[in-house]
Amino acid sequence: MEQGLERRIHVGMLSVQEKLGILADAAKYDASCASSGAKRAGNGKGIGHSDGTGICHSYTPDGRCVSLLKILLTNYCTYDCVFCVNRVSSDIRRARFTPAEVVQLTLDFYKRNYIEGLFLSSGIIQSPDYTMEQVIEVARSLREDHAFGGYIHLKAIPGASPLLVERAGKLADRLSANIELPTKQDLVQLAPDKNANVIEGTMAQIRERKDEADEDRKKVKSAAKFAPAGQSTQMVIGATATSDRQILETATHLYGSYGLRRIYYSSFSPFPMGDGRLPQAAPPLVREHRLYQADWLMRYYKFEAGELTNESQPNLSLTKDPKQAWAERHAEFFPVDVNQAPREALLRVPGIGYRNVERILKIRRYHRLSIDDLRKLKVRVNLARAFVIASDHLPVSAAVLQQAWSDWSPFQLNLFARQESVAAAAITGEL
């Protein structure tokens, strides 16, 4: 059946519009398509450019980002990954673009100002090398035949030849090789055709070549760039029982070993006629959100993966953000004096973000900060006030108050009723 459908595609029984409908929808499961950090100036001969913050994003009335043309070259795949709707055994409608069709679509959308670039992935057809060659041909034609200066993100096919990875990196702004699942055991269970060592081998090739290119450009500014926006990856969460603790440990390993710009966490989405080994319900979306928060804390707030979870509680809280949960488990670390504490301590205060820490460090050189100053900086004062000391604020310890209240007589409780209500309000953040 698949071979017959493949023959129909090749003889052109599907229009480009029909293929676009199928393959744009199929690409929605790949989350690793954000663009940032690439700068590519127009050369005056072709069309398009990418500025220093990546590309501009526009949104449709229903909130969808349409700044990148995000499609698969084909949703046909020789692999049989249990969690993937495009697996070879899946009974879905298949389609396949030619490289020329993707090039023309990209140019047409760009000229209409619908997009600022292209995100191109693909199912595996024939072999990793053949698939990579087809993906590269799209980027080659855009860059060389049409002098396209817009953003291009290509999916690096794990197992493809290093020469092809090299070629892709010279054409694309960003590359991504998906780790797919959090652990090697998960891959064995749900994606037996894929190998974690092969995937990480491709990541290592990208990092090594990018480091070399970056070093060359320090010496010679005109040296060729290689994936200037770096590399990213994606892992599906919730398809197995793997804990958040294991997921964050894998993330730490990937960031440290391969210099990734981003890891994208994609909640498993059940689909009709799914394999019995898969969960029948999707994990709560807030879990994906908490993982992104934890990932941010590790990259920008100097948290270690082992600090955010522990063996007795291997999963992140679904009701509190990871920094607040950590703070409540480490009362000995607080309160933090916003007028004296170092950057590392301020970064750990719930309600104070990365940028506001930098602002606080600058402002306090000229005057001491009060709670009102923090409020003007848009600090989440109701959350932060229980954890900080300011020029006009000293937080009350709930434990100390509880012990004191238990020792006081009814007369004393009446006498200090006003103080009690004020202290309780301070703890809950109502003042």
C-alpha positions as CSV (number, residue, x, y, z in Angstrom):
1,M,0.0,0.0,0.0
2,E,2.8,2.4,0.9
3,Q,4.7,1.7,-2.3
4,G,1.5,2.3,-4.3
5,L,0.9,5.6,-2.6
6,E,4.5,6.6,-3.1
7,R,4.2,5.9,-6.8
8,R,1.0,8.1,-6.9
9,I,2.9,10.9,-5.3
10,H,5.8,10.7,-7.7
11,V,3.5,10.9,-10.8
12,G,2.0,14.1,-9.4
13,M,-1.6,13.0,-8.4
14,L,-1.4,15.4,-5.4
15,S,-1.3,19.1,-6.0
16,V,1.2,21.3,-4.2
17,Q,-1.7,22.7,-2.1
18,E,-2.8,19.3,-1.1
19,K,0.8,18.3,-0.1
20,L,1.1,21.6,1.8
21,G,-2.0,20.8,3.8
22,I,-0.7,17.3,4.7
23,L,2.9,18.1,5.4
24,A,2.4,21.4,7.2
25,D,0.0,19.6,9.6
26,A,2.5,16.7,10.0
27,A,5.2,19.2,11.0
28,K,3.2,20.5,14.0
29,Y,4.6,17.7,16.2
30,D,8.1,19.0,15.9
31,A,8.5,21.9,18.4
32,S,12.2,22.6,17.9
33,C,11.7,25.4,15.3
34,A,12.2,28.6,17.2
35,S,14.8,30.9,15.7
36,S,17.1,33.3,17.6
37,G,20.7,34.5,17.5
38,A,21.3,34.4,13.8
39,K,22.3,37.5,11.8
40,R,22.4,37.3,8.0
41,A,22.4,40.5,6.0
42,G,21.0,40.7,2.6
43,N,23.5,40.9,-0.2
44,G,21.6,43.3,-2.4
45,K,21.2,40.7,-5.2
46,G,18.5,38.4,-3.8
47,I,15.7,38.6,-1.3
48,G,15.4,38.4,2.5
49,H,17.6,39.0,5.5
50,S,17.7,37.8,9.1
51,D,18.4,40.3,11.9
52,G,20.4,39.9,15.1
53,T,17.4,38.6,17.1
54,G,16.5,35.9,14.6
55,I,13.4,36.6,12.6
56,C,10.3,38.7,13.2
57,H,7.2,36.8,14.3
58,S,3.7,37.5,13.1
59,Y,0.5,35.9,14.4
60,T,-2.8,34.9,13.0
61,P,-6.0,36.0,14.8
62,D,-6.2,32.5,16.5
63,G,-2.7,33.0,17.9
64,R,-0.7,30.7,15.5
65,C,2.8,31.9,14.7
66,V,3.3,31.9,11.0
67,S,6.6,33.5,10.7
68,L,8.3,30.3,9.5
69,L,7.2,28.1,6.8
70,K,7.2,24.9,8.9
71,I,6.9,21.8,6.9
72,L,8.1,18.2,6.3
73,L,9.7,17.3,3.0
74,T,7.8,14.1,3.4
75,N,5.8,12.3,6.1
76,Y,6.7,9.0,4.7
77,C,9.2,7.3,7.0
78,T,11.0,3.9,7.0
79,Y,11.2,4.0,10.8
80,D,8.5,2.6,13.1
81,C,8.8,4.8,16.2
82,V,5.8,3.8,18.3
83,F,5.1,7.4,19.6
84,C,5.2,9.0,16.1
85,V,2.1,9.5,14.0
86,N,4.2,9.4,10.9
87,R,5.7,5.9,11.6
88,V,5.8,3.4,8.7
89,S,3.0,1.3,10.2
90,S,0.7,4.3,10.6
91,D,-2.4,4.4,8.4
92,I,-2.2,8.1,7.5
93,R,-2.4,10.0,4.3
94,R,1.2,10.4,2.8
95,A,2.7,13.1,0.7
96,R,6.1,14.2,-0.5
97,F,7.5,17.5,-1.8
98,T,10.2,17.8,-4.4
99,P,13.0,20.2,-3.3
100,A,12.0,22.5,-6.1
101,E,8.4,22.7,-4.7
102,V,9.6,23.6,-1.2
103,V,11.9,26.3,-2.7
104,Q,9.0,27.8,-4.6
105,L,6.7,27.7,-1.7
106,T,9.3,29.5,0.5
107,L,9.8,32.2,-2.0
108,D,6.1,32.7,-2.6
109,F,5.3,33.0,1.1
110,Y,8.2,35.3,1.7
111,K,7.3,37.7,-1.1
112,R,3.8,37.9,0.3
113,N,5.3,38.8,3.7
114,Y,3.7,35.7,5.3
115,I,7.1,34.3,6.6
116,E,10.6,35.3,7.3
117,G,12.2,31.9,6.9
118,L,11.9,28.2,6.6
119,F,11.9,25.3,9.0
120,L,12.4,22.0,7.2
121,S,12.3,18.5,8.6
122,S,11.5,15.2,7.0
123,G,10.6,11.5,7.6
124,I,13.5,9.1,6.7
125,I,13.2,7.9,3.1
126,Q,15.6,5.3,1.7
127,S,18.5,6.2,4.1
128,P,19.7,9.0,6.3
129,D,22.1,10.1,3.7
130,Y,19.5,10.3,0.9
131,T,17.1,12.2,3.1
132,M,19.8,14.6,4.2
133,E,20.7,15.2,0.5
134,Q,17.1,16.1,-0.3
135,V,16.9,18.5,2.7
136,I,20.2,20.1,1.8
137,E,19.2,20.6,-1.8
138,V,16.3,22.9,-0.7
139,A,18.7,25.1,1.3
140,R,21.3,25.1,-1.5
141,S,18.8,26.2,-4.1
142,L,17.5,29.0,-1.9
143,R,20.9,30.3,-1.0
144,E,22.8,29.8,-4.3
145,D,20.1,29.9,-7.0
146,H,17.9,32.6,-5.4
147,A,20.3,34.4,-3.1
148,F,17.8,33.9,-0.2
149,G,19.0,35.7,2.9
150,G,16.2,34.7,5.2
151,Y,16.3,32.3,8.2
152,I,16.7,28.6,7.5
153,H,16.5,25.9,10.1
154,L,17.2,22.3,8.9
155,K,16.7,19.1,10.6
156,A,20.0,17.2,10.8
157,I,19.3,13.5,10.1
158,P,21.1,11.4,12.7
159,G,23.5,8.9,11.0
160,A,24.0,11.0,7.9
161,S,27.5,11.4,6.6
162,P,29.7,14.1,8.3
163,L,30.2,15.7,4.9
164,L,26.5,16.2,4.6
165,V,26.2,17.6,8.1
166,E,29.1,20.0,7.1
167,R,27.3,21.1,4.0
168,A,24.0,21.6,5.9
169,G,25.7,23.8,8.5
170,K,27.2,26.1,5.9
171,L,23.7,26.7,4.4
172,A,21.5,26.8,7.5
173,D,21.2,29.2,10.4
174,R,20.4,26.5,12.8
175,L,20.5,22.7,12.8
176,S,18.7,20.3,15.1
177,A,19.1,16.6,15.7
178,N,16.2,15.3,17.8
179,I,17.1,13.2,20.8
180,E,13.4,12.0,20.6
181,L,13.0,10.5,24.1
182,P,14.7,11.3,27.5
183,T,16.6,8.1,28.0
184,K,18.3,5.3,26.0
185,Q,15.8,2.8,27.6
186,D,12.9,4.9,26.3
187,L,14.3,4.7,22.8
188,V,14.8,0.9,23.0
189,Q,11.2,0.6,24.1
190,L,9.5,3.0,21.7
191,A,11.9,3.7,18.9
192,P,14.0,0.6,18.3
193,D,15.2,1.9,14.9
194,K,17.0,4.8,16.5
195,N,20.1,4.8,18.6
196,A,21.0,7.4,21.2
197,N,24.7,7.1,20.4
198,V,24.1,7.8,16.7
199,I,21.9,10.8,17.6
200,E,24.5,12.2,20.0
201,G,27.2,11.5,17.5
202,T,25.6,13.8,15.0
203,M,25.2,16.5,17.8
204,A,28.9,16.1,18.5
205,Q,29.8,16.6,14.8
206,I,27.7,19.8,14.7
207,R,29.3,21.2,17.9
208,E,32.9,20.3,16.8
209,R,32.4,22.0,13.4
210,K,30.7,25.0,14.8
211,D,33.5,25.5,17.4
212,E,36.0,25.3,14.6
213,A,34.1,27.8,12.5
214,D,33.7,30.2,15.4
215,E,37.4,30.0,16.2
216,D,38.3,30.7,12.6
217,R,36.0,33.8,12.5
218,K,37.9,35.2,15.6
219,K,41.0,35.2,13.4
220,V,39.5,36.0,10.0
221,K,36.1,37.8,10.0
222,S,35.4,36.7,6.5
223,A,35.7,33.0,7.4
224,A,32.6,30.9,6.6
225,K,29.9,30.6,9.2
226,F,28.6,27.3,10.4
227,A,25.1,27.1,11.9
228,P,25.5,30.6,13.4
229,A,22.3,30.2,15.5
230,G,23.6,26.9,17.0
231,Q,21.8,23.7,17.4
232,S,18.7,22.5,19.3
233,T,16.9,19.3,20.0
234,Q,13.5,18.0,21.0
235,M,12.4,15.3,23.4
236,V,8.8,13.9,23.8
237,I,7.7,13.8,27.4
238,G,4.9,11.7,28.8
239,A,5.1,8.8,26.4
240,T,7.0,6.8,29.0
241,A,7.1,6.8,32.8
242,T,10.4,8.7,32.9
243,S,10.5,11.2,35.7
244,D,11.2,14.9,35.5
245,R,14.4,14.2,37.5
246,Q,15.7,11.9,34.7
247,I,14.6,14.4,32.0
248,L,16.5,17.2,33.6
249,E,19.6,15.0,34.0
250,T,19.5,14.2,30.3
251,A,19.1,17.9,29.6
252,T,22.1,18.8,31.7
253,H,24.2,16.2,29.8
254,L,23.1,17.5,26.4
255,Y,23.7,21.2,27.2
256,G,27.1,20.4,28.7
257,S,28.3,18.0,26.0
258,Y,27.0,19.6,22.9
259,G,26.5,23.3,23.6
260,L,22.8,23.2,22.6
261,R,21.0,26.6,22.4
262,R,17.7,25.1,23.4
263,I,16.0,21.8,24.3
264,Y,12.3,21.7,23.4
265,Y,10.0,19.6,25.5
266,S,7.0,18.3,23.6
267,S,4.1,16.7,25.5
268,F,3.0,13.4,24.0
269,S,-0.2,13.7,22.2
270,P,-2.3,10.4,21.9
271,F,-3.5,9.6,18.4
272,P,-6.2,7.2,17.0
273,M,-5.1,3.6,16.8
274,G,-2.0,4.2,18.9
275,D,0.1,1.4,20.2
276,G,-0.9,-0.3,23.4
277,R,2.4,0.6,25.0
278,L,1.5,4.3,24.9
279,P,-0.5,6.1,27.5
280,Q,-4.1,6.7,26.6
281,A,-4.2,10.2,27.9
282,A,-1.9,13.1,27.4
283,P,0.2,14.4,30.3
284,P,-1.1,17.7,31.8
285,L,0.3,20.6,29.7
286,V,1.4,22.3,32.9
287,R,4.1,19.6,33.2
288,E,5.6,20.7,29.9
289,H,5.5,24.3,31.2
290,R,7.3,23.3,34.5
291,L,10.0,21.6,32.5
292,Y,10.6,24.7,30.5
293,Q,10.8,26.8,33.7
294,A,13.3,24.3,35.2
295,D,15.3,24.3,32.0
296,W,15.4,28.2,32.2
297,L,16.6,28.0,35.8
298,M,19.4,25.7,34.8
299,R,20.6,27.8,31.9
300,Y,20.2,31.3,33.4
301,Y,19.8,31.1,37.1
302,K,22.7,28.7,38.0
303,F,20.5,25.9,39.3
304,E,21.6,22.3,39.1
305,A,19.2,19.6,37.9
306,G,19.6,17.8,41.3
307,E,18.4,20.9,43.2
308,L,15.0,21.1,41.5
309,T,13.9,17.5,42.2
310,N,15.0,14.8,44.6
311,E,14.7,11.0,44.9
312,S,11.6,11.2,47.2
313,Q,10.0,13.8,44.8
314,P,11.3,13.0,41.3
315,N,8.7,15.1,39.5
316,L,8.3,18.9,39.5
317,S,5.3,20.4,41.3
318,L,2.4,21.1,39.0
319,T,1.0,23.8,41.4
320,K,4.2,25.8,42.1
321,D,6.9,27.0,39.8
322,P,10.3,25.2,40.4
323,K,12.0,28.2,42.0
324,Q,9.3,28.8,44.5
325,A,9.2,25.1,45.3
326,W,13.0,25.1,45.9
327,A,12.8,28.2,48.1
328,E,10.1,26.7,50.3
329,R,12.3,23.6,50.8
330,H,15.3,25.8,51.7
331,A,14.2,28.2,54.4
332,E,17.8,28.4,55.7
333,F,18.8,30.3,52.6
334,F,16.4,33.2,53.2
335,P,15.8,36.1,53.7
336,V,18.0,37.6,51.1
337,D,19.0,41.3,51.5
338,V,18.3,43.0,48.1
339,N,20.7,45.8,49.1
340,Q,23.7,43.5,49.9
341,A,23.3,40.0,48.5
342,P,25.4,38.9,45.5
343,R,23.9,38.2,42.1
344,E,23.8,34.4,42.7
345,A,21.7,34.8,45.8
346,L,19.3,37.3,44.2
347,L,18.7,34.9,41.3
348,R,17.2,32.4,43.7
349,V,14.6,34.7,45.1
350,P,11.0,33.8,43.9
351,G,9.4,36.6,42.1
352,I,12.7,38.3,41.0
353,G,13.6,37.6,37.3
354,Y,16.9,37.5,35.6
355,R,16.7,41.0,34.1
356,N,15.5,42.5,37.4
357,V,18.5,41.1,39.2
358,E,20.7,43.1,36.9
359,R,18.6,46.2,37.5
360,I,18.8,45.8,41.2
361,L,22.6,45.4,41.1
362,K,22.9,48.7,39.2
363,I,20.3,50.7,41.2
364,R,21.6,49.8,44.7
365,R,25.0,51.5,43.9
366,Y,23.2,54.8,44.1
367,H,20.5,54.2,46.8
368,R,19.0,51.5,49.0
369,L,16.0,49.7,47.5
370,S,12.7,49.6,49.3
371,I,9.7,47.4,48.6
372,D,8.1,50.2,46.6
373,D,11.3,50.3,44.4
374,L,10.9,46.6,43.8
375,R,7.3,47.1,42.8
376,K,8.3,49.8,40.3
377,L,10.7,47.3,38.7
378,K,7.7,45.0,38.2
379,V,9.1,42.4,40.7
380,R,6.3,40.1,41.9
381,V,6.4,41.7,45.3
382,N,3.5,39.6,46.8
383,L,5.7,36.5,46.1
384,A,9.1,37.9,46.8
385,R,8.4,39.8,50.0
386,A,8.4,36.7,52.1
387,F,12.0,35.9,51.0
388,V,13.7,39.3,51.0
389,I,15.0,42.1,53.2
390,A,14.6,45.7,51.8
391,S,15.3,49.1,53.3
392,D,11.8,49.3,54.7
393,H,10.9,45.6,55.0
394,L,11.9,42.7,57.2
395,P,10.0,39.4,56.5
396,V,8.4,37.6,59.5
397,S,9.3,34.0,59.9
398,A,6.1,31.9,60.0
399,A,7.8,29.3,62.1
400,V,8.9,31.9,64.7
401,L,5.4,33.4,64.9
402,Q,3.7,30.1,65.2
403,Q,5.9,29.2,68.2
404,A,5.4,32.6,69.8
405,W,1.7,32.5,69.4
406,S,1.5,29.1,71.0
407,D,3.3,30.5,74.1
408,W,1.2,33.7,74.5
409,S,-1.7,33.9,76.9
410,P,-5.3,34.8,75.6
411,F,-4.7,38.3,77.1
412,Q,-1.5,38.7,75.2
413,L,-3.1,37.4,72.0
414,N,-5.8,40.1,72.3
415,L,-3.2,42.7,73.1
416,F,-1.2,41.8,70.0
417,A,-4.1,41.0,67.7
418,R,-3.2,43.8,65.4
419,Q,0.4,42.7,65.2
420,E,-0.7,39.2,64.5
421,S,-2.9,40.2,61.6
422,V,-0.2,42.4,60.1
423,A,2.4,39.6,60.3
424,A,0.1,37.1,58.8
425,A,-0.7,39.4,55.9
426,A,3.1,39.9,55.4
427,I,3.6,36.2,55.2
428,T,0.8,35.6,52.7
429,G,1.8,38.6,50.6
430,E,-1.4,40.5,51.0
431,L,0.2,43.7,52.1
